[in-house]
């Protein structure tokens, strides 16, 4: 009959388990940080006409207009004169780009 293998060193097993546990926790924390640390975008404008969007920390400002311009036609037509005047002053009362330039990712 074969003799059983020697018992492992308890301290070594605990250190190994602790190392694995810390690595697992660090991975989960990094994943949670990546999922929940999405920066908020600041938007200034009118959703029917367009405006600018800023991502904090990006040092960039993006001009945006509705991708489906026709979908908001009724809202623009029924907009109060003040809204239309502001859009005109900002230069966004008409569609500025016929083909949407949708940017995904960086």
Residue pairs with C-beta under 8 A, 6 or more apart in sequence:
39 55
39 56
39 57
39 58
40 56
41 53
41 54
41 55
42 53
42 54
42 55
42 56
43 51
43 52
43 53
43 64
44 51
44 52
44 54
45 51
45 52
45 64
45 90
45 92
46 79
46 83
46 86
46 87
46 92
47 66
47 72
48 66
48 72
48 75
48 76
48 79
48 83
49 65
49 72
49 76
49 79
49 83
49 87
49 90
49 92
49 93
50 63
50 64
50 65
50 66
50 87
50 92
50 96
51 63
51 64
51 90
51 92
52 61
52 62
52 63
52 64
53 61
53 62
53 64
54 60
54 61
54 62
55 62
62 103
63 96
65 92
65 95
65 96
65 97
66 72
67 100
67 102
69 95
76 84
76 87
76 93
79 87
84 93
87 93
